[in-house]
């Protein structure tokens, strides 16, 4: 946790007192991703698992399609740079180079998709189901995983799960980054993604839904709210979308048939 946080002196003010105290604050780390020697994007992120983040971002954006596409990965933490070389070499489209941005992923996030990209997306047809009690159990476990959140309140978390267990867990200052770290770790370590479940602490907007759909993941669970476009895409693309999972309550916004009764 030391790598992800910094102790700072702050003034804590209440109705009764004003005291100078030490407090833990999350670290923000600028990471620039180069693809085949071309600068692509700078992501503002947490300074852990940055190789997974770079690879997961490229995977989510369709710039690589699998582990075999990667010839080499060079991480320079001092400079805040990850160089990814592909097996065939890529010449990035001019419009991508103009669209690169600096982001923490807490708003729309770094993504090169547009409305036209939604056309022709494959609908998730998985028959995977999960019970309400299994969802509550997964989210309870999920909430206790992040020491950094409990210490600072400053990160988002994401997890890849089956119906019983959390398989891969990540956290980052950006909700998009946390999911991309999962995808990068799974890609590099040959961990299956399809027919799994994603749990996230963050808001489910349209690009989060598209990330999940691209990986053929049938169920997306969030502690937070979706946007209207996130719900519309979930309905159109066959993703079961569950939000506001808190205590023993949840909202199911799309494809509720995958949430089965407890036996």
C-alpha positions as CSV (number, residue, x, y, z in Angstrom):
1,X,0.0,0.0,0.0
2,X,3.0,2.3,0.6
3,X,3.5,2.6,-3.2
4,X,-0.1,3.8,-3.8
5,X,-0.4,6.3,-0.9
6,X,1.5,9.3,0.6
7,X,1.2,10.6,4.1
8,X,0.4,14.4,4.1
9,X,-0.3,16.9,6.8
10,X,-3.8,18.2,6.8
11,X,-6.0,20.4,8.9
12,X,-9.0,18.5,10.3
13,X,-11.8,20.8,11.2
14,X,-14.9,20.0,13.2
15,X,-17.5,22.1,15.0
16,X,-15.4,21.7,18.1
17,X,-11.8,21.7,17.0
18,X,-9.2,22.5,14.4
19,X,-6.2,20.2,14.4
20,X,-3.2,19.4,12.2
21,X,-3.0,15.7,11.6
22,X,-1.3,13.2,9.2
23,X,-3.6,11.7,6.6
24,X,-3.1,9.1,3.8
25,X,-3.8,10.4,0.3
26,X,-3.7,8.2,-2.9
27,X,-0.9,8.8,-5.4
28,X,-1.6,9.9,-8.9
29,X,0.9,8.7,-11.6
30,X,1.1,9.8,-15.2
31,X,1.7,6.8,-17.5
32,X,2.4,7.4,-21.2
33,X,1.8,4.4,-23.4
34,X,3.8,4.0,-26.6
35,X,2.6,1.5,-29.3
36,X,5.3,0.5,-31.8
37,X,7.3,3.6,-31.1
38,X,4.3,6.0,-31.4
39,X,3.0,7.9,-28.4
40,X,-0.6,6.9,-28.0
41,X,-2.0,8.2,-24.7
42,X,-1.2,9.4,-21.2
43,X,-3.2,7.9,-18.5
44,X,-3.4,9.3,-15.0
45,X,-3.5,6.2,-12.8
46,X,-2.4,4.5,-9.6
47,X,1.3,3.5,-9.8
48,X,0.8,-0.3,-9.5
49,X,0.4,-3.0,-12.2
50,X,1.1,-0.4,-14.9
51,X,2.1,-3.1,-17.4
52,X,-1.3,-4.7,-16.9
53,X,-2.9,-1.3,-17.4
54,X,-1.1,-0.5,-20.6
55,X,-1.9,-4.0,-22.1
56,X,-5.5,-3.9,-20.9
57,X,-6.0,-0.5,-22.4
58,X,-4.7,-1.6,-25.7
59,X,-6.8,-4.7,-25.6
60,X,-10.0,-2.8,-24.7
61,X,-9.4,-0.3,-27.5
62,X,-8.9,-3.1,-30.1
63,X,-5.3,-2.2,-30.8
64,X,-4.2,-5.6,-29.8
65,X,-6.4,-8.7,-30.0
66,X,-4.5,-11.3,-28.0
67,X,-1.2,-12.2,-26.3
68,X,0.3,-13.4,-29.5
69,X,0.1,-9.8,-30.9
70,X,2.7,-8.7,-28.3
71,X,6.3,-9.0,-29.2
72,X,7.8,-7.0,-26.3
73,X,6.8,-4.8,-23.3
74,X,9.3,-2.4,-21.7
75,X,8.3,-0.6,-18.5
76,X,10.3,2.5,-17.5
77,X,8.9,3.5,-14.1
78,X,11.3,6.4,-13.7
79,X,10.0,8.1,-16.8
80,X,6.4,6.8,-16.4
81,X,6.4,5.1,-19.8
82,X,5.4,1.7,-21.1
83,X,6.5,0.7,-24.6
84,X,4.5,-2.1,-26.3
85,X,5.8,-3.6,-29.5
86,X,3.5,-5.7,-31.6
87,X,4.5,-8.7,-33.6
88,X,3.5,-7.1,-36.9
89,X,4.1,-3.5,-36.1
90,X,1.3,-0.9,-36.3
91,X,1.0,2.4,-38.0
92,X,-1.5,4.3,-35.9
93,X,-4.3,6.1,-37.7
94,X,-3.8,9.8,-37.9
95,X,-7.1,10.4,-36.1
96,X,-6.0,8.3,-33.1
97,X,-2.9,10.4,-32.7
98,X,-4.9,13.5,-32.7
99,X,-7.4,12.1,-30.2
100,X,-4.9,11.1,-27.5
101,X,-5.7,12.6,-24.2
102,X,-4.6,12.8,-20.5
103,X,-7.2,11.4,-18.2
104,X,-7.7,9.6,-14.9
105,X,-10.7,7.8,-16.3
106,X,-13.1,9.2,-13.7
107,X,-15.1,11.0,-16.3
108,X,-15.5,9.5,-19.7
109,X,-12.0,8.0,-19.6
110,X,-9.4,7.5,-22.3
111,X,-11.2,5.8,-25.2
112,X,-11.2,6.1,-28.9
113,X,-14.7,4.8,-29.5
114,X,-17.5,6.8,-31.0
115,X,-21.2,6.1,-31.5
116,X,-20.6,4.3,-34.8
117,X,-18.5,1.7,-33.0
118,X,-21.6,0.4,-31.3
119,X,-23.0,-0.7,-34.6
120,X,-22.4,-4.4,-35.3
121,X,-21.4,-5.3,-31.8
122,X,-22.0,-8.9,-31.0
123,X,-24.8,-9.6,-28.5
124,X,-23.7,-11.7,-25.5
125,X,-25.6,-15.0,-25.6
126,X,-24.1,-16.6,-22.6
127,X,-26.5,-18.7,-20.4
128,X,-24.5,-18.0,-17.3
129,X,-26.7,-17.4,-14.2
130,X,-26.1,-16.2,-10.7
131,X,-28.4,-16.1,-7.6
132,X,-29.1,-13.0,-5.6
133,X,-27.4,-14.5,-2.5
134,X,-24.3,-15.1,-4.6
135,X,-24.3,-11.5,-5.8
136,X,-24.5,-10.2,-2.2
137,X,-21.7,-12.6,-1.1
138,X,-19.4,-11.5,-4.0
139,X,-20.0,-7.8,-3.3
140,X,-19.4,-8.2,0.5
141,X,-16.1,-9.9,-0.3
142,X,-15.3,-7.2,-2.9
143,X,-15.9,-4.4,-0.4
144,X,-13.3,-5.9,2.0
145,X,-10.5,-6.4,-0.6
146,X,-9.3,-2.8,-1.0
147,X,-7.0,-1.7,1.9
148,X,-6.2,1.5,-0.1
149,X,-9.9,2.5,-0.3
150,X,-10.4,1.8,3.4
151,X,-7.4,4.0,4.2
152,X,-8.0,6.8,1.7
153,X,-11.4,6.6,0.1
154,X,-9.6,7.6,-3.1
155,X,-9.6,4.5,-5.5
156,X,-12.0,2.5,-7.5
157,X,-12.0,-1.3,-7.5
158,X,-12.9,-4.0,-10.0
159,X,-12.9,-7.8,-9.9
160,X,-13.3,-10.7,-12.3
161,X,-15.4,-13.4,-10.7
162,X,-17.2,-16.7,-11.2
163,X,-20.4,-17.2,-9.3
164,X,-18.6,-18.1,-6.1
165,X,-15.2,-16.4,-6.0
166,X,-13.2,-13.3,-6.9
167,X,-10.6,-14.5,-9.3
168,X,-8.7,-11.3,-10.1
169,X,-8.9,-8.0,-8.2
170,X,-7.5,-4.6,-9.1
171,X,-7.8,-1.0,-7.9
172,X,-6.9,2.4,-9.4
173,X,-7.8,6.1,-9.1
174,X,-9.8,5.6,-12.3
175,X,-12.7,3.2,-12.7
176,X,-11.8,2.5,-16.3
177,X,-8.2,1.8,-15.4
178,X,-9.2,-0.7,-12.7
179,X,-11.1,-2.8,-15.3
180,X,-8.3,-2.5,-17.9
181,X,-5.8,-3.7,-15.3
182,X,-7.9,-6.9,-14.9
183,X,-8.1,-7.4,-18.7
184,X,-4.3,-6.9,-19.0
185,X,-3.5,-9.3,-16.2
186,X,-5.9,-11.9,-17.7
187,X,-4.4,-11.5,-21.2
188,X,-0.8,-11.8,-20.1
189,X,-1.4,-14.7,-17.6
190,X,-3.8,-16.7,-19.8
191,X,-6.8,-16.3,-17.4
192,X,-10.1,-16.9,-19.2
193,X,-12.4,-13.9,-19.3
194,X,-15.5,-15.1,-21.3
195,X,-18.6,-16.1,-19.4
196,X,-17.2,-14.5,-16.2
197,X,-18.6,-11.7,-14.1
198,X,-17.2,-8.2,-13.5
199,X,-17.8,-6.4,-10.3
200,X,-17.0,-2.7,-10.1
201,X,-17.2,0.1,-7.5
202,X,-17.8,2.7,-10.2
203,X,-20.6,4.2,-12.2
204,X,-21.5,2.1,-15.3
205,X,-21.5,4.5,-18.3
206,X,-21.6,3.5,-22.0
207,X,-17.9,2.9,-22.5
208,X,-17.7,0.7,-19.4
209,X,-20.5,-1.4,-20.8
210,X,-18.7,-1.6,-24.1
211,X,-15.5,-2.8,-22.5
212,X,-17.4,-5.7,-20.9
213,X,-19.4,-6.5,-24.0
214,X,-16.2,-6.7,-26.1
215,X,-14.9,-9.5,-23.8
216,X,-18.2,-11.4,-24.0
217,X,-18.8,-11.0,-20.3
218,X,-22.5,-11.6,-19.5
219,X,-23.0,-10.1,-16.1
220,X,-21.8,-6.7,-14.8
221,X,-22.4,-5.8,-11.2
222,X,-21.8,-2.4,-9.6
223,X,-22.1,-0.8,-6.2
224,X,-23.0,2.4,-8.0
225,X,-25.4,3.7,-10.6
226,X,-25.6,3.2,-14.3
227,X,-26.2,6.0,-16.9
228,X,-29.1,5.8,-19.3
229,X,-26.8,5.0,-22.2
230,X,-25.2,2.2,-20.1
231,X,-28.6,0.7,-19.5
232,X,-29.7,1.0,-23.2
233,X,-26.5,-0.7,-24.4
234,X,-26.8,-3.4,-21.8
235,X,-30.3,-4.2,-23.1
236,X,-29.2,-4.1,-26.7
237,X,-26.0,-6.1,-26.2
238,X,-27.3,-8.8,-24.0
239,X,-25.4,-7.9,-20.8
240,X,-27.1,-8.4,-17.4
241,X,-26.6,-5.1,-15.6
242,X,-26.9,-4.9,-11.8
243,X,-26.5,-1.7,-9.9
244,X,-26.8,-0.2,-6.4
245,X,-25.8,-3.5,-4.7
246,X,-25.9,-2.5,-1.1
247,X,-26.7,-4.7,1.9
248,X,-29.4,-7.0,0.7
249,X,-30.8,-4.8,-2.1
250,X,-30.0,-4.4,-5.7
251,X,-31.4,-2.9,-8.9
252,X,-31.4,-5.1,-12.1
253,X,-31.5,-2.8,-15.2
254,X,-31.2,-5.3,-18.0
255,X,-31.6,-9.1,-18.7
256,X,-32.8,-10.0,-15.2
257,X,-33.3,-13.6,-16.4
258,X,-29.7,-14.3,-15.5
259,X,-30.5,-13.6,-11.8
260,X,-32.1,-16.8,-10.6
261,X,-33.9,-17.6,-7.4
262,X,-32.0,-19.1,-4.4
263,X,-32.8,-22.8,-4.1
